[in-house]
Amino acid sequence: MADVLSDLAAGFIRQAAGTPFMIEIATFAPHAPYTPAPRDADALSS
């Protein structure tokens, strides 16, 4: 979900470039169940 919201926000920012705008992105991360994206699964040791 965080990746999807990030991509949507980046698209909005590119589209709004040059005009005033306000954006707030609120994700559910890092709340339980703490399931990382597959690419980040081994990023930190436990």
PQR file of N, CA, C, O and H, with PARSE charges and radii, in Angstrom:
ATOM      1  N   MET A   1       0.808  -1.190   0.000 -0.4000 1.5000
ATOM      2  CA  MET A   1       0.000   0.000   0.000 -0.0000 2.0000
ATOM      3  C   MET A   1       0.860   1.266   0.000  0.5500 1.7000
ATOM      4  O   MET A   1       0.552   2.239  -0.688 -0.5500 1.4000
ATOM      5  N   ALA A   2       1.926   1.236   0.770 -0.4000 1.5000
ATOM      6  CA  ALA A   2       2.777   2.429   0.820 -0.0000 2.0000
ATOM      7  C   ALA A   2       3.374   2.737  -0.546  0.5500 1.7000
ATOM      8  O   ALA A   2       3.489   3.903  -0.924 -0.5500 1.4000
ATOM      9  H   ALA A   2       2.176   0.446   1.329  0.4000 1.0000
ATOM     10  N   ASP A   3       3.756   1.692  -1.298 -0.4000 1.5000
ATOM     11  CA  ASP A   3       4.312   1.914  -2.636 -0.0000 2.0000
ATOM     12  C   ASP A   3       3.272   2.495  -3.582  0.5500 1.7000
ATOM     13  O   ASP A   3       3.587   3.370  -4.389 -0.5500 1.4000
ATOM     14  H   ASP A   3       3.662   0.745  -0.991  0.4000 1.0000
ATOM     15  N   VAL A   4       2.043   2.018  -3.491 -0.4000 1.5000
ATOM     16  CA  VAL A   4       0.969   2.530  -4.355 -0.0000 2.0000
ATOM     17  C   VAL A   4       0.705   3.993  -4.034  0.5500 1.7000
ATOM     18  O   VAL A   4       0.615   4.819  -4.943 -0.5500 1.4000
ATOM     19  H   VAL A   4       1.787   1.307  -2.836  0.4000 1.0000
ATOM     20  N   LEU A   5       0.581   4.323  -2.759 -0.4000 1.5000
ATOM     21  CA  LEU A   5       0.332   5.718  -2.375 -0.0000 2.0000
ATOM     22  C   LEU A   5       1.501   6.615  -2.779  0.5500 1.7000
ATOM     23  O   LEU A   5       1.299   7.753  -3.202 -0.5500 1.4000
ATOM     24  H   LEU A   5       0.655   3.653  -2.020  0.4000 1.0000
ATOM     25  N   SER A   6       2.714   6.103  -2.647 -0.4000 1.5000
ATOM     26  CA  SER A   6       3.891   6.873  -3.039 -0.0000 2.0000
ATOM     27  C   SER A   6       3.877   7.177  -4.539  0.5500 1.7000
ATOM     28  O   SER A   6       4.155   8.303  -4.954 -0.5500 1.4000
ATOM     29  H   SER A   6       2.878   5.179  -2.304  0.4000 1.0000
ATOM     30  N   ASP A   7       3.555   6.173  -5.339 -0.4000 1.5000
ATOM     31  CA  ASP A   7       3.495   6.381  -6.792 -0.0000 2.0000
ATOM     32  C   ASP A   7       2.398   7.374  -7.170  0.5500 1.7000
ATOM     33  O   ASP A   7       2.597   8.225  -8.036 -0.5500 1.4000
ATOM     34  H   ASP A   7       3.330   5.259  -5.002  0.4000 1.0000
ATOM     35  N   LEU A   8       1.246   7.262  -6.521 -0.4000 1.5000
ATOM     36  CA  LEU A   8       0.154   8.201  -6.802 -0.0000 2.0000
ATOM     37  C   LEU A   8       0.533   9.622  -6.394  0.5500 1.7000
ATOM     38  O   LEU A   8       0.239  10.576  -7.114 -0.5500 1.4000
ATOM     39  H   LEU A   8       1.084   6.570  -5.817  0.4000 1.0000
ATOM     40  N   ALA A   9       1.177   9.761  -5.254 -0.4000 1.5000
ATOM     41  CA  ALA A   9       1.598  11.085  -4.787 -0.0000 2.0000
ATOM     42  C   ALA A   9       2.626  11.691  -5.731  0.5500 1.7000
ATOM     43  O   ALA A   9       2.553  12.875  -6.063 -0.5500 1.4000
ATOM     44  H   ALA A   9       1.415   8.986  -4.669  0.4000 1.0000
ATOM     45  N   ALA A  10       3.583  10.877  -6.163 -0.4000 1.5000
ATOM     46  CA  ALA A  10       4.605  11.393  -7.088 -0.0000 2.0000
ATOM     47  C   ALA A  10       3.969  11.857  -8.393  0.5500 1.7000
ATOM     48  O   ALA A  10       4.364  12.885  -8.945 -0.5500 1.4000
ATOM     49  H   ALA A  10       3.643   9.916  -5.894  0.4000 1.0000
ATOM     50  N   GLY A  11       2.999  11.116  -8.885 -0.4000 1.5000
ATOM     51  CA  GLY A  11       2.288  11.529 -10.096 -0.0000 2.0000
ATOM     52  C   GLY A  11       1.544  12.835  -9.896  0.5500 1.7000
ATOM     53  O   GLY A  11       1.554  13.703 -10.769 -0.5500 1.4000
ATOM     54  H   GLY A  11       2.678  10.281  -8.437  0.4000 1.0000
ATOM     55  N   PHE A  12       0.903  12.974  -8.753 -0.4000 1.5000
ATOM     56  CA  PHE A  12       0.193  14.216  -8.442 -0.0000 2.0000
ATOM     57  C   PHE A  12       1.164  15.386  -8.386  0.5500 1.7000
ATOM     58  O   PHE A  12       0.877  16.453  -8.927 -0.5500 1.4000
ATOM     59  H   PHE A  12       0.895  12.269  -8.044  0.4000 1.0000
ATOM     60  N   ILE A  13       2.301  15.199  -7.741 -0.4000 1.5000
ATOM     61  CA  ILE A  13       3.285  16.275  -7.616 -0.0000 2.0000
ATOM     62  C   ILE A  13       3.818  16.675  -8.990  0.5500 1.7000
ATOM     63  O   ILE A  13       3.970  17.862  -9.279 -0.5500 1.4000
ATOM     64  H   ILE A  13       2.534  14.332  -7.301  0.4000 1.0000
ATOM     65  N   ARG A  14       4.101  15.687  -9.832 -0.4000 1.5000
ATOM     66  CA  ARG A  14       4.566  16.016 -11.202 -0.0000 2.0000
ATOM     67  C   ARG A  14       3.500  16.802 -11.959  0.5500 1.7000
ATOM     68  O   ARG A  14       3.814  17.767 -12.655 -0.5500 1.4000
ATOM     69  H   ARG A  14       3.978  14.723  -9.597  0.4000 1.0000
ATOM     70  N   GLN A  15       2.240  16.390 -11.824 -0.4000 1.5000
ATOM     71  CA  GLN A  15       1.142  17.056 -12.535 -0.0000 2.0000
ATOM     72  C   GLN A  15       0.916  18.472 -12.010  0.5500 1.7000
ATOM     73  O   GLN A  15       0.554  19.368 -12.773 -0.5500 1.4000
ATOM     74  H   GLN A  15       1.984  15.606 -11.258  0.4000 1.0000
ATOM     75  N   ALA A  16       1.128  18.673 -10.720 -0.4000 1.5000
ATOM     76  CA  ALA A  16       0.864  19.974 -10.106 -0.0000 2.0000
ATOM     77  C   ALA A  16       2.068  20.909 -10.148  0.5500 1.7000
ATOM     78  O   ALA A  16       1.978  22.039  -9.667 -0.5500 1.4000
ATOM     79  H   ALA A  16       1.422  17.946 -10.100  0.4000 1.0000
ATOM     80  N   ALA A  17       3.182  20.470 -10.706 -0.4000 1.5000
ATOM     81  CA  ALA A  17       4.392  21.289 -10.738 -0.0000 2.0000
ATOM     82  C   ALA A  17       4.096  22.668 -11.304  0.5500 1.7000
ATOM     83  O   ALA A  17       3.440  22.809 -12.336 -0.5500 1.4000
ATOM     84  H   ALA A  17       3.255  19.553 -11.096  0.4000 1.0000
ATOM     85  N   GLY A  18       4.587  23.670 -10.613 -0.4000 1.5000
ATOM     86  CA  GLY A  18       4.398  25.043 -11.068 -0.0000 2.0000
ATOM     87  C   GLY A  18       3.148  25.693 -10.520  0.5500 1.7000
ATOM     88  O   GLY A  18       2.931  26.885 -10.738 -0.5500 1.4000
ATOM     89  H   GLY A  18       5.119  23.556  -9.774  0.4000 1.0000
ATOM     90  N   THR A  19       2.326  24.951  -9.820 -0.4000 1.5000
ATOM     91  CA  THR A  19       1.125  25.518  -9.202 -0.0000 2.0000
ATOM     92  C   THR A  19       1.141  25.199  -7.715  0.5500 1.7000
ATOM     93  O   THR A  19       1.678  24.168  -7.309 -0.5500 1.4000
ATOM     94  H   THR A  19       2.502  23.982  -9.642  0.4000 1.0000
ATOM     95  N   PRO A  20       0.563  26.065  -6.903 -0.5600 1.5000
ATOM     96  CA  PRO A  20       0.510  25.783  -5.467  0.2800 2.0000
ATOM     97  C   PRO A  20      -0.355  24.544  -5.199  0.5500 1.7000
ATOM     98  O   PRO A  20      -1.395  24.359  -5.831 -0.5500 1.4000
ATOM     99  N   PHE A  21       0.071  23.724  -4.284 -0.4000 1.5000
ATOM    100  CA  PHE A  21      -0.731  22.566  -3.893 -0.0000 2.0000
ATOM    101  C   PHE A  21      -0.333  22.146  -2.484  0.5500 1.7000
ATOM    102  O   PHE A  21       0.709  22.542  -1.962 -0.5500 1.4000
ATOM    103  H   PHE A  21       0.916  23.875  -3.770  0.4000 1.0000
ATOM    104  N   MET A  22      -1.172  21.355  -1.906 -0.4000 1.5000
ATOM    105  CA  MET A  22      -0.890  20.765  -0.596 -0.0000 2.0000
ATOM    106  C   MET A  22      -1.187  19.287  -0.720  0.5500 1.7000
ATOM    107  O   MET A  22      -2.199  18.898  -1.303 -0.5500 1.4000
ATOM    108  H   MET A  22      -2.019  21.033  -2.330  0.4000 1.0000
ATOM    109  N   ILE A  23      -0.313  18.465  -0.177 -0.4000 1.5000
ATOM    110  CA  ILE A  23      -0.543  17.025  -0.205 -0.0000 2.0000
ATOM    111  C   ILE A  23      -0.158  16.444   1.150  0.5500 1.7000
ATOM    112  O   ILE A  23       0.851  16.833   1.740 -0.5500 1.4000
ATOM    113  H   ILE A  23       0.509  18.781   0.297  0.4000 1.0000
ATOM    114  N   GLU A  24      -0.952  15.532   1.624 -0.4000 1.5000
ATOM    115  CA  GLU A  24      -0.639  14.777   2.835 -0.0000 2.0000
ATOM    116  C   GLU A  24      -0.841  13.307   2.504  0.5500 1.7000
ATOM    117  O   GLU A  24      -1.883  12.910   1.982 -0.5500 1.4000
ATOM    118  H   GLU A  24      -1.771  15.217   1.145  0.4000 1.0000
ATOM    119  N   ILE A  25       0.158  12.519   2.812 -0.4000 1.5000
ATOM    120  CA  ILE A  25       0.069  11.088   2.549 -0.0000 2.0000
ATOM    121  C   ILE A  25       0.156  10.369   3.885  0.5500 1.7000
ATOM    122  O   ILE A  25       1.150  10.486   4.602 -0.5500 1.4000
ATOM    123  H   ILE A  25       1.004  12.841   3.236  0.4000 1.0000
ATOM    124  N   ALA A  26      -0.871   9.639   4.205 -0.4000 1.5000
ATOM    125  CA  ALA A  26      -0.905   8.900   5.468 -0.0000 2.0000
ATOM    126  C   ALA A  26      -1.042   7.415   5.153  0.5500 1.7000
ATOM    127  O   ALA A  26      -2.059   6.970   4.621 -0.5500 1.4000
ATOM    128  H   ALA A  26      -1.678   9.543   3.622  0.4000 1.0000
ATOM    129  N   THR A  27      -0.014   6.669   5.486 -0.4000 1.5000
ATOM    130  CA  THR A  27      -0.043   5.230   5.239 -0.0000 2.0000
ATOM    131  C   THR A  27      -0.301   4.481   6.542  0.5500 1.7000
ATOM    132  O   THR A  27      -0.274   5.067   7.624 -0.5500 1.4000
ATOM    133  H   THR A  27       0.812   7.031   5.919  0.4000 1.0000
ATOM    134  N   PHE A  28      -0.546   3.212   6.424 -0.4000 1.5000
ATOM    135  CA  PHE A  28      -0.749   2.380   7.598 -0.0000 2.0000
ATOM    136  C   PHE A  28       0.591   1.877   8.148  0.5500 1.7000
ATOM    137  O   PHE A  28       0.641   1.376   9.271 -0.5500 1.4000
ATOM    138  H   PHE A  28      -0.568   2.737   5.545  0.4000 1.0000
ATOM    139  N   ALA A  29       1.646   2.000   7.394 -0.4000 1.5000
ATOM    140  CA  ALA A  29       2.956   1.533   7.844 -0.0000 2.0000
ATOM    141  C   ALA A  29       3.446   2.442   8.959  0.5500 1.7000
ATOM    142  O   ALA A  29       3.134   3.631   8.902 -0.5500 1.4000
ATOM    143  H   ALA A  29       1.605   2.407   6.482  0.4000 1.0000
ATOM    144  N   PRO A  30       4.147   2.017   9.917 -0.5600 1.5000
ATOM    145  CA  PRO A  30       4.707   0.702  10.167  0.2800 2.0000
ATOM    146  C   PRO A  30       3.896  -0.131  11.163  0.5500 1.7000
ATOM    147  O   PRO A  30       4.480  -0.917  11.909 -0.5500 1.4000
ATOM    148  N   HIS A  31       2.618   0.011  11.195 -0.4000 1.5000
ATOM    149  CA  HIS A  31       1.788  -0.714  12.151 -0.0000 2.0000
ATOM    150  C   HIS A  31       1.750  -2.214  11.871  0.5500 1.7000
ATOM    151  O   HIS A  31       2.021  -2.672  10.760 -0.5500 1.4000
ATOM    152  H   HIS A  31       2.144   0.649  10.589  0.4000 1.0000
ATOM    153  N   ALA A  32       1.410  -2.949  12.902 -0.4000 1.5000
ATOM    154  CA  ALA A  32       1.344  -4.416  12.812 -0.0000 2.0000
ATOM    155  C   ALA A  32       0.478  -4.818  11.633  0.5500 1.7000
ATOM    156  O   ALA A  32      -0.512  -4.141  11.357 -0.5500 1.4000
ATOM    157  H   ALA A  32       1.190  -2.577  13.803  0.4000 1.0000
ATOM    158  N   PRO A  33       0.797  -5.861  10.947 -0.5600 1.5000
ATOM    159  CA  PRO A  33       1.656  -6.983  11.356  0.2800 2.0000
ATOM    160  C   PRO A  33       3.112  -6.844  10.921  0.5500 1.7000
ATOM    161  O   PRO A  33       3.819  -7.850  10.885 -0.5500 1.4000
ATOM    162  N   TYR A  34       3.581  -5.678  10.600 -0.4000 1.5000
ATOM    163  CA  TYR A  34       4.984  -5.457  10.260 -0.0000 2.0000
ATOM    164  C   TYR A  34       5.476  -6.333   9.115  0.5500 1.7000
ATOM    165  O   TYR A  34       6.565  -6.902   9.185 -0.5500 1.4000
ATOM    166  H   TYR A  34       3.006  -4.860  10.630  0.4000 1.0000
ATOM    167  N   THR A  35       4.691  -6.437   8.087 -0.4000 1.5000
ATOM    168  CA  THR A  35       5.076  -7.243   6.933 -0.0000 2.0000
ATOM    169  C   THR A  35       5.784  -6.355   5.917  0.5500 1.7000
ATOM    170  O   THR A  35       5.148  -5.504   5.296 -0.5500 1.4000
ATOM    171  H   THR A  35       3.807  -5.975   8.030  0.4000 1.0000
ATOM    172  N   PRO A  36       7.094  -6.540   5.737 -0.5600 1.5000
ATOM    173  CA  PRO A  36       7.817  -5.690   4.801  0.2800 2.0000
ATOM    174  C   PRO A  36       7.556  -6.094   3.351  0.5500 1.7000
ATOM    175  O   PRO A  36       7.140  -7.217   3.070 -0.5500 1.4000
ATOM    176  N   ALA A  37       7.803  -5.178   2.460 -0.4000 1.5000
ATOM    177  CA  ALA A  37       7.772  -5.502   1.034 -0.0000 2.0000
ATOM    178  C   ALA A  37       8.842  -6.558   0.788  0.5500 1.7000
ATOM    179  O   ALA A  37       9.877  -6.540   1.454 -0.5500 1.4000
ATOM    180  H   ALA A  37       8.141  -4.265   2.688  0.4000 1.0000
ATOM    181  N   PRO A  38       8.621  -7.481  -0.155 -0.5600 1.5000
ATOM    182  CA  PRO A  38       9.610  -8.535  -0.409  0.2800 2.0000
ATOM    183  C   PRO A  38      11.029  -8.003  -0.625  0.5500 1.7000
ATOM    184  O   PRO A  38      11.997  -8.620  -0.182 -0.5500 1.4000
ATOM    185  N   ARG A  39      11.153  -6.872  -1.298 -0.4000 1.5000
ATOM    186  CA  ARG A  39      12.490  -6.320  -1.558 -0.0000 2.0000
ATOM    187  C   ARG A  39      13.185  -5.871  -0.279  0.5500 1.7000
ATOM    188  O   ARG A  39      14.408  -5.735  -0.260 -0.5500 1.4000
ATOM    189  H   ARG A  39      10.366  -6.370  -1.658  0.4000 1.0000
ATOM    190  N   ASP A  40      12.416  -5.634   0.802 -0.4000 1.5000
ATOM    191  CA  ASP A  40      12.985  -5.161   2.069 -0.0000 2.0000
ATOM    192  C   ASP A  40      13.041  -6.244   3.148  0.5500 1.7000
ATOM    193  O   ASP A  40      13.492  -5.977   4.261 -0.5500 1.4000
ATOM    194  H   ASP A  40      11.422  -5.744   0.786  0.4000 1.0000
ATOM    195  N   ALA A  41      12.600  -7.435   2.843 -0.4000 1.5000
ATOM    196  CA  ALA A  41      12.479  -8.493   3.857 -0.0000 2.0000
ATOM    197  C   ALA A  41      13.789  -8.793   4.566  0.5500 1.7000
ATOM    198  O   ALA A  41      13.773  -9.113   5.755 -0.5500 1.4000
ATOM    199  H   ALA A  41      12.233  -7.652   1.939  0.4000 1.0000
ATOM    200  N   ASP A  42      14.916  -8.703   3.886 -0.4000 1.5000
ATOM    201  CA  ASP A  42      16.198  -9.028   4.500 -0.0000 2.0000
ATOM    202  C   ASP A  42      17.056  -7.786   4.729  0.5500 1.7000
ATOM    203  O   ASP A  42      18.269  -7.897   4.902 -0.5500 1.4000
ATOM    204  H   ASP A  42      14.930  -8.443   2.920  0.4000 1.0000
ATOM    205  N   ALA A  43      16.446  -6.620   4.732 -0.4000 1.5000
ATOM    206  CA  ALA A  43      17.210  -5.375   4.858 -0.0000 2.0000
ATOM    207  C   ALA A  43      17.830  -5.203   6.242  0.5500 1.7000
ATOM    208  O   ALA A  43      18.923  -4.651   6.363 -0.5500 1.4000
ATOM    209  H   ALA A  43      15.460  -6.529   4.592  0.4000 1.0000
ATOM    210  N   LEU A  44      17.156  -5.660   7.266 -0.4000 1.5000
ATOM    211  CA  LEU A  44      17.663  -5.511   8.635 -0.0000 2.0000
ATOM    212  C   LEU A  44      17.743  -6.878   9.301  0.5500 1.7000
ATOM    213  O   LEU A  44      16.886  -7.739   9.100 -0.5500 1.4000
ATOM    214  H   LEU A  44      16.267  -6.109   7.167  0.4000 1.0000
ATOM    215  N   SER A  45      18.772  -7.051  10.083 -0.4000 1.5000
ATOM    216  CA  SER A  45      18.849  -8.314  10.823 -0.0000 2.0000
ATOM    217  C   SER A  45      17.994  -8.204  12.073  0.5500 1.7000
ATOM    218  O   SER A  45      17.822  -7.115  12.618 -0.5500 1.4000
ATOM    219  H   SER A  45      19.467  -6.352  10.246  0.4000 1.0000
ATOM    220  N   SER A  46      17.456  -9.335  12.529 -0.4000 1.5000
ATOM    221  CA  SER A  46      16.599  -9.308  13.717 -0.0000 2.0000
ATOM    222  C   SER A  46      17.391  -9.425  14.974  0.5500 1.7000
ATOM    223  O   SER A  46      16.821  -9.420  16.065 -0.5500 1.4000
ATOM    224  H   SER A  46      17.595 -10.220  12.086  0.4000 1.0000
TER
END
